[in-house]
Amino acid sequence: MNKLIKPLFLILALSVFASCKEDTSIDLSQISKEARFIRFDSAFFNSDTSNITGEIERLSALYPEFYVAGKNPVFWKSQRNSEQQLELFASANKVFNDFSSINENLNFSMKHFYYYFPEVPETKFYSYISNLDFEYPILYTPEQNICFAGIDLYLGPNKPFYQSLPAYQAYFRQPAFLVRDCIDAVCKPHIARKVDAATLLDDMIYYGKQLYFLEKMLPQKEETIIAQYTPEHLDFCKKNERTIWAYFVENKHLFDTSQDLKRRFTELAPFSKFRMQFDAETPGMIGRWVGWQIVRTYMAENESVTLQQLGQETDSRKILKLSGYRP
């Protein structure tokens, strides 16, 4: 099981530009919008505990987004003195002791986003301690263009804070996924999804569009980052792509609306459930990866389609047909 939570720290440590397979047709030089993490976590947990009321006023003026629910000194004192949150902040400071490379990474990725979506105003990114809010590691409010990142949820899969999680869920708690998840959150409002009577293919294409957007936005193009797969799981997908596709087609699963199929192939799980002997070797959500390959092929075969048009297209049958996908 330890093989499944092999950290990707080395990938994160690589230079943003050294690992980049940049599209030379994209000119980012004219994009003036910038992106960086504003460290509310540092400001808050380094605040003066002897003057809680004064610090609330100071911090609320600088970071009003965190005080919309009020300035109750009893609440904020309890947050500031929470032993667990202080421990999380200390651990986060060790993992993220230098935000310069992360900010460079985020800024480069967001310039790609602004290139494709120039009408979107500049987005604010805040880092904070979420007190292990596993349900919402990233919170994005498109109306205000604000993204909140709980950096205590990206400290590394083997940290004791995550021992209550199954290994396959702890895997997502890697520092290397912080920027990736922020970009994913910013992109989602621009990706339409068919909800009513959605088939397995509809869900595969929706998630495939998400992964394709990430591929276009992220400066580090490693598929292990984009798909959040171990190298072993990614290798399994590539080696067995034809067999996986044949399984979906031969069993007539693609146009089935069964929730069971979606749970087996597109929802979070330790592995995908083909109900065959090799199941334990498969990554979870393998349908998303296949959807990504279909979308990739579709965009390669239909060069006139823009990223915005792809995001709004919900006809999965059309995408499949025009892709000519044949692994």
HELIX and SHEET records of a PDB file:
HELIX    1   1 ASN A    2  ILE A    5  5                                   4    
HELIX    2   2 PHE A    9  ALA A   13  1                                   5    
HELIX    3   3 PHE A   40  PHE A   45  1                                   6    
HELIX    4   4 THR A   49  ASN A   51  5                                   3    
HELIX    5   5 ILE A   52  LEU A   62  1                                  11    
HELIX    6   6 PRO A   64  PHE A   66  5                                   3    
HELIX    7   7 PRO A   73  ARG A   80  1                                   8    
HELIX    8   8 GLU A   83  VAL A   95  1                                  13    
HELIX    9   9 SER A  100  TYR A  116  1                                  17    
HELIX   10  10 ILE A  151  LEU A  153  5                                   3    
HELIX   11  11 PRO A  160  TYR A  162  5                                   3    
HELIX   12  12 ALA A  167  ALA A  170  1                                   4    
HELIX   13  13 PRO A  175  PHE A  177  5                                   3    
HELIX   14  14 LEU A  178  CYS A  187  1                                  10    
HELIX   15  15 LYS A  188  HIS A  190  5                                   3    
HELIX   16  16 LEU A  200  MET A  217  1                                  18    
HELIX   17  17 GLU A  223  ALA A  227  1                                   5    
HELIX   18  18 PRO A  231  LYS A  239  1                                   9    
HELIX   19  19 GLU A  241  GLU A  250  1                                  10    
HELIX   20  20 GLN A  259  PHE A  265  1                                   7    
HELIX   21  21 ASP A  279  GLU A  281  5                                   3    
HELIX   22  22 ILE A  286  GLU A  301  1                                  16    
HELIX   23  23 LEU A  307  GLN A  312  1                                   6    
HELIX   24  24 SER A  316  SER A  323  1                                   8    
SHEET    1   A 4 PHE A  37  ARG A  39  0                                        
SHEET    2   A 4 LYS A 124  TYR A 128  1                                        
SHEET    3   A 4 ILE A 146  GLY A 150  1                                        
SHEET    4   A 4 ILE A 138  THR A 141 -1                                        
END                                                                             
